[in-house]
Amino acid sequence: MSSPLGWLKEELLGKYLHPRGHVAEESELEKAAAKGHIAFRFNIEVPPEDHASLSQHLSVVHERRNVVVHHFLDNFDLQSRESCTAALTYLEETHQLLDTHQGEVLQFAEWAAGMNQVMARQLRAPQLAAFLEAGLDDSTRPRQKRRKRAGR
């Protein structure tokens, strides 16, 4: 299993954020419809260069984080002054690098949060509730499964 940050990157770039022109898999929606459930998927289509840029920013953050967390002591012998100086230089460079990439990722996150608010307003709209209510007459409602009683 990948790290939580690696998993987050895969989920974001693989399921929710797609380059324009990408065809998303519909199996989850089809499964929900077959069960009589209402489902929707929120995908964001972006220009391919923006998708690649975000992927690159997240990869740099992920790789640098892995080095600091998992390999730092392998790369720097903190028993010598020279190695401590090199380690401090590396950490300062990492901080500067992550600061740059963090700005790009935060800019995307702020945009995504705004889109989330737009989606939430749409889902709370009375027109959507009326549409859903009108479409659920008795002939289209899914039947509830009867549970078997124990001891029969």
Backbone as a printed PyTorch tensor [residue, N CA C, xyz], in Angstrom:
tensor([[[  0.8400,  -1.1810,   0.0000],
         [  0.0000,   0.0000,   0.0000],
         [  0.8810,   1.2390,   0.0000]],

        [[  0.5090,   2.2340,  -0.7590],
         [  1.2960,   3.4510,  -0.7940],
         [  1.0120,   4.2870,   0.4540]],

        [[  1.8240,   5.3070,   0.6580],
         [  1.6530,   6.1790,   1.8110],
         [  0.3560,   6.9650,   1.6810]],

        [[ -0.1240,   7.5290,   2.7900],
         [ -1.3520,   8.3340,   2.7010],
         [ -1.2370,   9.4720,   1.6770]],

        [[ -0.0800,  10.1070,   1.5940],
         [  0.0980,  11.1840,   0.6200],
         [  0.0990,  10.6260,  -0.8010]],

        [[  0.7350,   9.4840,  -1.0040],
         [  0.7210,   8.8360,  -2.3140],
         [ -0.6770,   8.3940,  -2.6960]],

        [[ -1.4100,   7.8500,  -1.7340],
         [ -2.7920,   7.4320,  -1.9750],
         [ -3.6510,   8.6370,  -2.3370]],

        [[ -3.4750,   9.7300,  -1.6070],
         [ -4.2470,  10.9380,  -1.8790],
         [ -3.9840,  11.4480,  -3.2970]],

        [[ -2.7340,  11.4360,  -3.6990],
         [ -2.3830,  11.8720,  -5.0510],
         [ -3.0530,  10.9600,  -6.0900]],

        [[ -2.9700,   9.6570,  -5.8890],
         [ -3.5850,   8.7070,  -6.8300],
         [ -5.0980,   8.8920,  -6.9050]],

        [[ -5.7420,   9.0770,  -5.7620],
         [ -7.1890,   9.2690,  -5.7360],
         [ -7.5730,  10.5570,  -6.4530]],

        [[ -6.8870,  11.6380,  -6.1220],
         [ -7.2100,  12.9320,  -6.7090],
         [ -7.0150,  12.9220,  -8.2170]],

        [[ -5.8550,  12.4620,  -8.6560],
         [ -5.5340,  12.5190, -10.0850],
         [ -6.1570,  11.3750, -10.8740]],

        [[ -6.4980,  10.2760, -10.2060],
         [ -7.0570,   9.1320, -10.9150],
         [ -8.5690,   9.0900, -10.9590]],

        [[ -9.2340,   9.6440,  -9.9280],
         [-10.6900,   9.5110,  -9.8530],
         [-11.4390,  10.8230, -10.0300]],

        [[-10.8590,  11.9300,  -9.5950],
         [-11.6370,  13.1660,  -9.5440],
         [-11.1730,  14.2480, -10.5040]],

        [[ -9.8910,  14.3000, -10.7630],
         [ -9.3430,  15.3510, -11.6090],
         [ -8.8290,  14.7040, -12.8810]],

        [[ -9.4520,  15.0360, -13.9980],
         [ -9.1110,  14.3870, -15.2570],
         [ -8.6900,  15.4130, -16.2970]],

        [[ -7.7260,  15.0410, -17.1290],
         [ -7.3950,  15.9300, -18.2490],
         [ -8.5760,  15.9850, -19.2140]],

        [[ -8.8060,  17.1400, -19.7760],
         [ -9.9170,  17.3110, -20.7240],
         [ -9.8130,  16.2480, -21.8150]],

        [[-10.9460,  15.6250, -22.1430],
         [-10.9820,  14.5960, -23.1790],
         [-10.8660,  13.1840, -22.6300]],

        [[-10.5570,  13.0270, -21.3400],
         [-10.4410,  11.7110, -20.7090],
         [-11.8390,  11.1170, -20.5410]],

        [[-11.9840,   9.8270, -20.8010],
         [-13.2730,   9.1580, -20.6350],
         [-13.2530,   8.4400, -19.2880]],

        [[-14.1350,   8.8630, -18.3870],
         [-14.1800,   8.2770, -17.0520],
         [-14.9480,   6.9610, -17.0650]],

        [[-14.5530,   6.0600, -16.1840],
         [-15.2390,   4.7750, -16.0430],
         [-16.5770,   5.0140, -15.3510]],

        [[-17.6130,   4.4200, -15.8560],
         [-18.9490,   4.6380, -15.3160],
         [-19.4550,   3.4680, -14.4700]],

        [[-18.6230,   2.5100, -14.1650],
         [-19.1070,   1.3050, -13.4920],
         [-19.7700,   1.5910, -12.1460]],

        [[-19.2460,   2.5330, -11.3630],
         [-19.8460,   2.8340, -10.0600],
         [-21.2560,   3.3840, -10.2340]],

        [[-21.4360,   4.2520, -11.2100],
         [-22.7590,   4.8270, -11.4540],
         [-23.7170,   3.7670, -11.9740]],

        [[-23.2210,   2.8920, -12.8310],
         [-24.0650,   1.8240, -13.3650],
         [-24.4900,   0.8600, -12.2580]],

        [[-23.5900,   0.5470, -11.3500],
         [-23.9290,  -0.3470, -10.2370],
         [-25.0030,   0.2770,  -9.3530]],

        [[-24.8650,   1.5630,  -9.0800],
         [-25.8660,   2.2440,  -8.2500],
         [-27.2200,   2.2570,  -8.9410]],

        [[-27.2480,   2.5490, -10.2440],
         [-28.5120,   2.5870, -10.9880],
         [-29.1660,   1.2060, -11.0120]],

        [[-28.3550,   0.1550, -11.1510],
         [-28.9010,  -1.2010, -11.1830],
         [-29.5580,  -1.5690,  -9.8570]],

        [[-29.0910,  -0.9690,  -8.7650],
         [-29.6600,  -1.2400,  -7.4420],
         [-30.8210,  -0.2990,  -7.1210]],

        [[-31.1260,   0.6180,  -8.0420],
         [-32.2060,   1.5670,  -7.7980],
         [-31.7900,   2.7400,  -6.9390]],

        [[-30.5020,   2.9700,  -6.8330],
         [-29.9890,   4.0890,  -6.0460],
         [-29.7200,   5.2850,  -6.9480]],

        [[-29.7310,   6.4220,  -6.3450],
         [-29.3400,   7.6310,  -7.0560],
         [-27.8630,   7.8570,  -6.7460]],

        [[-27.0890,   8.1290,  -7.7710],
         [-25.6660,   8.3700,  -7.5650],
         [-25.2110,   9.4610,  -8.5210]],

        [[-24.1680,  10.1340,  -8.1310],
         [-23.5490,  11.0910,  -9.0280],
         [-22.0580,  11.0850,  -8.7610]],

        [[-21.3230,  11.5500,  -9.7120],
         [-19.8770,  11.6390,  -9.5950],
         [-19.4810,  13.0590,  -9.9470]],

        [[-18.5780,  13.5830,  -9.1640],
         [-18.0850,  14.9280,  -9.3950],
         [-16.6640,  14.8090,  -9.9350]],

        [[-16.5280,  15.0400, -11.2140],
         [-15.2110,  15.0260, -11.8510],
         [-14.8840,  16.4280, -12.3300]],

        [[-13.6420,  16.7530, -12.2640],
         [-13.1850,  18.0440, -12.7490],
         [-12.3300,  17.7900, -13.9750]],

        [[-12.7020,  18.4110, -15.0750],
         [-11.8880,  18.3280, -16.2810],
         [-11.0340,  19.5790, -16.3640]],

        [[ -9.7490,  19.3780, -16.5360],
         [ -8.8160,  20.5000, -16.6290],
         [ -7.9750,  20.3250, -17.8920]],

        [[ -7.3840,  21.3980, -18.3550],
         [ -6.4710,  21.2400, -19.4890],
         [ -5.3550,  20.2520, -19.1250]],

        [[ -4.9260,  19.4390, -20.0840],
         [ -3.8960,  18.4340, -19.7930],
         [ -2.6350,  19.0170, -19.1470]],

        [[ -2.2550,  20.2350, -19.5400],
         [ -1.0440,  20.8240, -18.9540],
         [ -1.2390,  21.1630, -17.4700]],

        [[ -2.4690,  21.5470, -17.0650],
         [ -2.7360,  21.8050, -15.6460],
         [ -2.7250,  20.5060, -14.8460]],

        [[ -3.2720,  19.4490, -15.4270],
         [ -3.2590,  18.1300, -14.7740],
         [ -1.8150,  17.6680, -14.5730]],

        [[ -1.0120,  17.8130, -15.6050],
         [  0.4010,  17.4060, -15.5250],
         [  1.1540,  18.2590, -14.5050]],

        [[  0.8450,  19.5450, -14.4570],
         [  1.5220,  20.4450, -13.5210],
         [  1.1940,  20.0740, -12.0760]],

        [[ -0.0820,  19.8430, -11.7750],
         [ -0.4610,  19.4570, -10.4200],
         [  0.1560,  18.1120, -10.0600]],

        [[  0.1610,  17.1880, -10.9960],
         [  0.7760,  15.8850, -10.7630],
         [  2.2590,  16.0410, -10.4320]],

        [[  2.9270,  16.9070, -11.1700],
         [  4.3590,  17.1420, -10.9420],
         [  4.5870,  17.7740,  -9.5660]],

        [[  3.7760,  18.7670,  -9.1920],
         [  3.9220,  19.4140,  -7.8810],
         [  3.7040,  18.4000,  -6.7580]],

        [[  2.6710,  17.5920,  -6.8830],
         [  2.3920,  16.5980,  -5.8530],
         [  3.4820,  15.5320,  -5.7850]],

        [[  4.0480,  15.1700,  -6.9260],
         [  5.1290,  14.1730,  -6.9470],
         [  6.3650,  14.6930,  -6.2320]],

        [[  6.7040,  15.9530,  -6.4630],
         [  7.8770,  16.5420,  -5.7980],
         [  7.6690,  16.5520,  -4.2910]],

        [[  6.4910,  16.9880,  -3.8540],
         [  6.2000,  17.0240,  -2.4220],
         [  6.2600,  15.6160,  -1.8370]],

        [[  5.6540,  14.6610,  -2.5240],
         [  5.6300,  13.2750,  -2.0570],
         [  7.0470,  12.6910,  -1.9690]],

        [[  7.8330,  12.8700,  -3.0020],
         [  9.1980,  12.3160,  -3.0130],
         [ 10.0690,  12.9430,  -1.9330]],

        [[  9.9960,  14.2740,  -1.7890],
         [ 10.8250,  14.9490,  -0.7950],
         [ 10.3940,  14.5310,   0.6070]],

        [[  9.1120,  14.4100,   0.8240],
         [  8.6030,  13.9640,   2.1210],
         [  9.1160,  12.5720,   2.4440]],

        [[  9.1110,  11.6770,   1.4600],
         [  9.5950,  10.3190,   1.6860],
         [ 11.0740,  10.2970,   2.0440]],

        [[ 11.8650,  11.1410,   1.3940],
         [ 13.2960,  11.1960,   1.7170],
         [ 13.4930,  11.6660,   3.1530]],

        [[ 12.8030,  12.7410,   3.5310],
         [ 12.9740,  13.2850,   4.8790],
         [ 12.4830,  12.3030,   5.9390]],

        [[ 11.3490,  11.6710,   5.7100],
         [ 10.7620,  10.7870,   6.7160],
         [ 11.4550,   9.4220,   6.7720]],

        [[ 11.7690,   8.8550,   5.5990],
         [ 12.2530,   7.4740,   5.5750],
         [ 13.7550,   7.3100,   5.3370]],

        [[ 14.4150,   8.2620,   4.7190],
         [ 15.8080,   8.0520,   4.3070],
         [ 16.7770,   9.1190,   4.7990]],

        [[ 16.3130,  10.0260,   5.6050],
         [ 17.1580,  11.1320,   6.0300],
         [ 18.4060,  10.6440,   6.7640]],

        [[ 18.2240,   9.7590,   7.7300],
         [ 19.3690,   9.2820,   8.5050],
         [ 20.2790,   8.3680,   7.6940]],

        [[ 19.7460,   7.7590,   6.6340],
         [ 20.5890,   6.9700,   5.7370],
         [ 21.4950,   7.8830,   4.9100]],

        [[ 20.9970,   9.0750,   4.5960],
         [ 21.7370,   9.9930,   3.7350],
         [ 22.6800,  10.9230,   4.4930]],

        [[ 22.4320,  11.1190,   5.7880],
         [ 23.2480,  12.0630,   6.5610],
         [ 23.6790,  11.4300,   7.8730]],

        [[ 24.9770,  11.4050,   8.0840],
         [ 25.5520,  10.9200,   9.3350],
         [ 25.6160,  12.1180,  10.2780]],

        [[ 24.7400,  12.1560,  11.2300],
         [ 24.6410,  13.3200,  12.0980],
         [ 25.6960,  13.3240,  13.2120]],

        [[ 26.7250,  12.4910,  13.0590],
         [ 27.8090,  12.4510,  14.0320],
         [ 28.9730,  13.3640,  13.6340]],

        [[ 28.9180,  13.9040,  12.4190],
         [ 30.0030,  14.7850,  11.9860],
         [ 29.4700,  16.1760,  11.6590]],

        [[ 30.3240,  17.1610,  11.8760],
         [ 29.9490,  18.5540,  11.6040],
         [ 29.6370,  18.7490,  10.1200]],

        [[ 30.4450,  18.1660,   9.2400],
         [ 30.2380,  18.3290,   7.7960],
         [ 28.8900,  17.7500,   7.3660]],

        [[ 28.5670,  16.5830,   7.8740],
         [ 27.3050,  15.9580,   7.5070],
         [ 26.1100,  16.7330,   8.0790]],

        [[ 26.2600,  17.2690,   9.2900],
         [ 25.1870,  18.0890,   9.8770],
         [ 24.9780,  19.3550,   9.0510]],

        [[ 26.0700,  19.9480,   8.5860],
         [ 25.9620,  21.1370,   7.7390],
         [ 25.2680,  20.7820,   6.4300]],

        [[ 25.6330,  19.6430,   5.8390],
         [ 24.9830,  19.1980,   4.5990],
         [ 23.5030,  18.9040,   4.8430]],

        [[ 23.1980,  18.3020,   5.9990],
         [ 21.8030,  17.9860,   6.3270],
         [ 20.9940,  19.2680,   6.4920]],

        [[ 21.5650,  20.2590,   7.1610],
         [ 20.8700,  21.5300,   7.3390],
         [ 20.6410,  22.2180,   5.9980]],

        [[ 21.6400,  22.1910,   5.1330],
         [ 21.4890,  22.7610,   3.7890],
         [ 20.3820,  22.0380,   3.0320]],

        [[ 20.3750,  20.7120,   3.1160],
         [ 19.3380,  19.9150,   2.4420],
         [ 17.9520,  20.2730,   2.9700]],

        [[ 17.8090,  20.3970,   4.2930],
         [ 16.5180,  20.7350,   4.8750],
         [ 16.0700,  22.1390,   4.4750]],

        [[ 17.0070,  23.0800,   4.4010],
         [ 16.6510,  24.4370,   3.9660],
         [ 16.2050,  24.4370,   2.5010]],

        [[ 16.9170,  23.6820,   1.6510],
         [ 16.5100,  23.5620,   0.2440],
         [ 15.1390,  22.8910,   0.1310]],

        [[ 14.9240,  21.8700,   0.9500],
         [ 13.6370,  21.1650,   0.9460],
         [ 12.5210,  22.1100,   1.3670]],

        [[ 12.7850,  22.9070,   2.3940],
         [ 11.7730,  23.8640,   2.8460],
         [ 11.4230,  24.8410,   1.7280]],

        [[ 12.4190,  25.3760,   1.0500],
         [ 12.1810,  26.3130,  -0.0560],
         [ 11.4160,  25.6310,  -1.1940]],

        [[ 11.8180,  24.4250,  -1.5260],
         [ 11.1680,  23.6710,  -2.5930],
         [  9.7030,  23.3860,  -2.2530]],

        [[  9.4690,  22.9160,  -1.0310],
         [  8.1050,  22.5990,  -0.6200],
         [  7.2500,  23.8500,  -0.5150]],

        [[  7.8550,  24.9480,  -0.1040],
         [  7.1290,  26.2160,  -0.0340],
         [  6.6090,  26.6110,  -1.4160]],

        [[  7.4460,  26.4550,  -2.4310],
         [  7.0540,  26.7660,  -3.8060],
         [  5.9210,  25.8570,  -4.2660]],

        [[  6.0830,  24.5700,  -4.0660],
         [  5.0730,  23.6110,  -4.5200],
         [  3.7940,  23.6960,  -3.6880]],

        [[  3.9360,  24.0130,  -2.4080],
         [  2.7640,  24.1470,  -1.5560],
         [  1.8650,  25.2700,  -2.0640]],

        [[  2.4640,  26.3630,  -2.5160],
         [  1.6700,  27.4630,  -3.0500],
         [  0.8240,  27.0290,  -4.2320]],

        [[  1.3990,  26.2350,  -5.1180],
         [  0.6560,  25.7470,  -6.2860],
         [ -0.4730,  24.8050,  -5.8750]],

        [[ -0.1830,  23.9110,  -4.9460],
         [ -1.1920,  22.9540,  -4.4960],
         [ -2.3000,  23.6850,  -3.7340]],

        [[ -1.9490,  24.6600,  -2.9000],
         [ -2.9570,  25.4160,  -2.1600],
         [ -3.8420,  26.2340,  -3.0890]],

        [[ -3.2710,  26.7630,  -4.1470],
         [ -4.0620,  27.5080,  -5.1150],
         [ -5.1290,  26.5870,  -5.7280]],

        [[ -4.7400,  25.3690,  -6.0820],
         [ -5.7090,  24.4020,  -6.5930],
         [ -6.7460,  24.0640,  -5.5240]],

        [[ -6.3020,  23.8530,  -4.2760],
         [ -7.2170,  23.4840,  -3.1950],
         [ -8.2550,  24.5850,  -2.9500]],

        [[ -7.8290,  25.8400,  -3.0180],
         [ -8.7740,  26.9400,  -2.8360],
         [ -9.8090,  26.9470,  -3.9580]],

        [[ -9.3680,  26.7220,  -5.1760],
         [-10.2940,  26.6600,  -6.3020],
         [-11.2720,  25.4950,  -6.1220]],

        [[-10.7640,  24.3250,  -5.7180],
         [-11.6020,  23.1480,  -5.5260],
         [-12.6140,  23.3760,  -4.3970]],

        [[-12.2110,  24.0590,  -3.3340],
         [-13.1310,  24.3540,  -2.2360],
         [-14.2680,  25.2550,  -2.7230]],

        [[-13.9460,  26.2180,  -3.5560],
         [-14.9860,  27.0720,  -4.1330],
         [-15.9500,  26.2740,  -4.9880]],

        [[-15.4320,  25.3560,  -5.7910],
         [-16.2940,  24.5090,  -6.6180],
         [-17.1560,  23.5970,  -5.7430]],

        [[-16.6230,  23.1510,  -4.6270],
         [-17.3770,  22.3200,  -3.6910],
         [-18.5680,  23.1020,  -3.1420]],

        [[-18.3780,  24.3720,  -2.8380],
         [-19.4740,  25.2120,  -2.3500],
         [-20.5440,  25.3840,  -3.4220]],

        [[-20.1250,  25.5550,  -4.6730],
         [-21.0790,  25.6640,  -5.7770],
         [-21.9040,  24.3790,  -5.8760]],

        [[-21.2320,  23.2320,  -5.8150],
         [-21.9220,  21.9450,  -5.8980],
         [-22.8870,  21.7730,  -4.7230]],

        [[-22.4740,  22.1550,  -3.5340],
         [-23.3380,  22.0290,  -2.3620],
         [-24.5940,  22.8860,  -2.5250]],

        [[-24.4470,  24.0940,  -3.0390],
         [-25.6190,  24.9490,  -3.2700],
         [-26.5690,  24.3010,  -4.2730]],

        [[-26.0110,  23.7010,  -5.3200],
         [-26.8440,  23.0490,  -6.3270],
         [-27.5910,  21.8530,  -5.7460]],

        [[-26.9350,  21.1060,  -4.8740],
         [-27.5720,  19.9320,  -4.2730],
         [-28.6660,  20.3160,  -3.2750]],

        [[-28.5710,  21.5090,  -2.6990],
         [-29.5940,  21.9800,  -1.7620],
         [-30.7150,  22.7440,  -2.4650]],

        [[-30.6150,  22.9400,  -3.7490],
         [-31.6000,  23.7350,  -4.4850],
         [-32.9760,  23.0800,  -4.4410]],

        [[-34.0120,  23.8660,  -4.2280],
         [-35.3710,  23.3000,  -4.2060],
         [-35.7590,  22.6630,  -5.5400]],

        [[-35.1910,  23.1550,  -6.6290],
         [-35.5170,  22.5840,  -7.9370],
         [-35.0400,  21.1320,  -8.0250]],

        [[-33.8830,  20.8290,  -7.4540],
         [-33.3890,  19.4510,  -7.4730],
         [-34.2970,  18.5570,  -6.6300]],

        [[-34.6810,  19.0250,  -5.4660],
         [-35.5640,  18.2310,  -4.6080],
         [-36.8950,  17.9670,  -5.3120]],

        [[-37.4420,  18.9790,  -5.9760],
         [-38.7120,  18.8080,  -6.6910],
         [-38.5580,  17.8280,  -7.8440]],

        [[-37.4590,  17.9180,  -8.5520],
         [-37.1920,  17.0000,  -9.6600],
         [-37.0990,  15.5650,  -9.1660]],

        [[-36.3700,  15.3600,  -8.0920],
         [-36.2190,  14.0060,  -7.5500],
         [-37.5440,  13.4780,  -7.0190]],

        [[-38.2930,  14.3160,  -6.3410],
         [-39.5780,  13.8940,  -5.7970],
         [-40.5510,  13.5300,  -6.9150]],

        [[-40.5580,  14.3000,  -7.9840],
         [-41.4540,  14.0380,  -9.1130],
         [-41.0860,  12.7390,  -9.8220]],

        [[-39.8210,  12.3780,  -9.8160],
         [-39.3840,  11.1770, -10.5140],
         [-39.5350,   9.9090,  -9.7180]],

        [[-39.9480,  10.0060,  -8.4690],
         [-40.0370,   8.8190,  -7.6150],
         [-41.4920,   8.4690,  -7.2980]],

        [[-42.2360,   8.1030,  -8.3090],
         [-43.5840,   7.6060,  -8.0320],
         [-43.4820,   6.1270,  -7.6420]],

        [[-44.5890,   5.5080,  -7.2850],
         [-44.5670,   4.1330,  -6.7830],
         [-44.0220,   3.1280,  -7.7850]],

        [[-44.1950,   3.3550,  -9.0640],
         [-43.7290,   2.3860, -10.0610],
         [-42.2120,   2.3950, -10.2290]],

        [[-41.5570,   3.4850,  -9.8380],
         [-40.0980,   3.5540, -10.0150],
         [-39.3360,   3.3980,  -8.7110]],

        [[-40.0410,   3.3490,  -7.5880],
         [-39.3440,   3.1810,  -6.3090],
         [-38.7900,   1.7650,  -6.2000]],

        [[-37.5810,   1.6400,  -5.7250],
         [-37.0360,   0.2950,  -5.5350],
         [-37.7590,  -0.4090,  -4.3910]],

        [[-37.9250,  -1.6810,  -4.5400],
         [-38.5810,  -2.4680,  -3.4980],
         [-37.5900,  -2.7540,  -2.3880]],

        [[-38.0900,  -2.7290,  -1.1800],
         [-37.2250,  -3.0450,  -0.0540],
         [-37.1190,  -4.5580,   0.0730]],

        [[-35.9400,  -5.0050,   0.3710],
         [-35.7410,  -6.4380,   0.5640],
         [-36.2980,  -6.8340,   1.9210]],

        [[-36.9440,  -7.9760,   1.9510],
         [-37.4800,  -8.4790,   3.2110],
         [-36.3990,  -9.2850,   3.8980]],

        [[-36.2720,  -9.0440,   5.1670],
         [-35.2730,  -9.7770,   5.9380],
         [-35.8800, -11.0670,   6.4540]],

        [[-35.1000, -12.1150,   6.3980],
         [-35.5490, -13.3940,   6.9320],
         [-35.3920, -13.3770,   8.4330]],

        [[-36.3780, -13.9170,   9.0970],
         [-36.3060, -13.9860,  10.5490],
         [-35.5120, -15.2070,  10.9750]],

        [[-34.7900, -15.0410,  12.0310],
         [-34.0150, -16.1550,  12.5580],
         [-34.9650, -17.2000,  13.1270]],

        [[-34.6480, -18.4380,  12.9550],
         [-35.4470, -19.5250,  13.5120],
         [-36.4830, -20.0870,  12.5500]],

        [[-36.5880, -19.5750,  11.3820],
         [-37.5430, -20.1120,  10.4040],
         [-36.9510, -21.2290,   9.6380]]])
